[in-house]
């Protein structure tokens, strides 16, 4: 009579251990990091396989923004970086680009394969759960081959040399804070379509509530 209970208990312990491992991987991303993800919850940095003739939304997400003193930033009013894509140009279209209302971009972003963003907007947008979506793209693949790698690099010129960055306010004062990418080097892609990243980008993991739901 005790064996089914023991099996459930063993399974529960194993899943909790797995959950902690996943949480540790997600926590590897430092504060003030900017990445590209397939969801606004920043839990997937790859789209495999690459879907043809289907719109793909991708999200440029800032994780855990903080001031130089370590205080969490609650609202963002700008960002700065360069987006670079490798892959067959003729097969990938950018259908749409969405930034916060009234965004002014003084960078050149017409070419999605080499787009510079030096953006600001008048009304700061909130940070929720330590995440804020800075921009959304909608992409469309029209043919194969369909393998693409996306990179985030410092803009040129960059407000903070050799750094990605974001803007925020304290009262009426505007600040620019350096940010990192989700990879150790700018030469490493942060997002992939039709392939897996090596090394991979850490994403959000299951919560303890998700695990408990397995046993209901």
N, C-alpha and C positions, 0 to 999 in steps of 0.2 A: 504493500500500500504506500510505502514511502518512496518507491522508486520514481514514479511520475513527478512527485514534488522535487526530488533531488535533481532530476533532469532539467526541470524548469529553473531551479535555482542555479544550476551550473550554467545554463544558457544565459540567464540574466546576468550573472557575473561576467561571463565572456563578452557579452554585448556592452556592458558598462566599461570594461577594459578597452574594447574597441573604440568606444565613444571618447574615452580620454585620449587615446592615441590620435584620433582625428582632430579633437579639439586642440591638441598640442601642435599639429601641423598647421591648422588655421591660425593659431596664435603666433606662428613664425613671422607673419607679416608685421612690420613695425608700424608705429604711429606715423601719420603724415605720408602714407604711401598711396600712389595713384596707379590703378590697373584698368584693364579692359576685360569685361566679363560678358557672358551670354545672358546673365540675369542681373537685375538691380541689387539683388542680395549678395552679389559678389561671391558666388559659390561654384562658378564654372568658367574656366578660361580657355575652353576648347569647344569647337563644334565639329563632331565626328559622327557619321560621315558628313561631307559637305552637301547640303541640300540644293539641288538645281531648281530654278524657277520658283523658289519660295522665298519671300522676304525674311531676312535675318536681322533681328534687332541686337545691337551690341551696346554696352553701357560703360562709360568712362566713370569710374567710381573712386572717390577719395575715402580712405579708411582712417578712422580715429584721428581727425585733425586736432592738433594741440598747439598752444603757444610755446614760446621759448622757455617759459617757466613750467611747462607741463600741464597747464590748465586746459581742459577740453574746450574747443571752439564750438560754439553752438550754431553759427550761421556763416555762410561763405558768400563772397561777392566777386569772385573772379578766379581764373586759373591761367596757367601758361605752360605749354609744352608743344612738341612737334610730334606728329603721327607719321610713321613711315610704314609702308606695306611692301612686301616682296611677293611676287607671283605674276601670273599672266594678266596684264592690264585689261585686255579686250574682254575677258570673261567675268570681270567683277564690276558692278555698278553701285554707286552710292545713290540710293533713291531719295534719302531724306537725312537732314541733320537738325537735331533739336537741342537748343541751348536755353537757359533761363530767359524769361521775358525781358525784352529790351537790351539784350546782350550786344555790346560793341566789341568787335574783334578787329584789332589793328594788324593781325597777321594775315598771311596769304593762305587760305584754306580751300581754294577752288579745286586743286588736285588732291583727291583723297589718298593717293599713294605717297604724297609728300606735303602734308598740310600743317601749317603753323597756326597755333592759337595763342593769342595774347588778349584774353577776354576779361571783361568786367561788366557788371550790371548794377542798376541803381538800388534794387531791393534785394537784400541778402536772402538766400534760401537756407532753410533749416537743415541741421544734421540730426538724423534719427537713427537710433541704435548704433551710433558710431559710424554711419555710412551716409554719403551724400552723392547723388548722381550729378556729375558736372555737365555731361553731354550724352546724347543718344544718337547713334547712327542706325539707319536702315539700309542694309546691303542686299544685293540680288546677284546670284550667280546664273549666268546664261549659257555656260558650256563647260566642258571638262577640257584640260586638267583644271582642278579646282582646289589646289593646295595654296594657302596663303598664311604668311606670318606677319604679325603686326608688332611694331616697336614704339615705345614712348621714349623720346629723347628731349634734351633741353632745346628751347626755342633759340633762334638766332636773329637778333641779339637776345640774350636772356637777362631778365631783371636781376636774378641772382646767378652769377656765372656758373655754367655747367650743372645747373639744377633745374628740375621741374619745380613748379611753385603754385601756391594758391593764395587768394586774398581773403581777408576778413576784417571786421571792424570791432573796435572797443570804443563804445560811445560814438563820437564823430570822427575818431582817428582810424585811418586805414592802414593795415599792415600787410606785408607780403612775407610768406613763410616758405622756406625750402621744403620740397617733398622728394621722396624717392620713388622709383618704379618698383614693381613687384618682383623684379629679378635683380640679381646682384650687380649686373653690368647692363649698360644701355645697349650693348651689342647682342643681348639675349632677348628673343621675342617674348612678349607678355601675353599674347593671344594668338590662337591658331584656328584656321578653318581647314578641315580635311586632314588634319594631322594632330599628333600629340606633342606637347612641349617637353623638351628635355634640357634642363631640369623643369619639372612641373611647377605651376604656380599654386600656392596654397589657397584654399577657399574656405567658406564657412562650413561648419560641420553640423551634424544633427545635435539637437538639444536633448537634455535629459528627459523632457516631456515627450519628445518623439520616441525615445526608447521605451518609456513606460507604456506608451500606447500599443506597443507590440504585445503586451501581456494582458490586455483587456479582453 
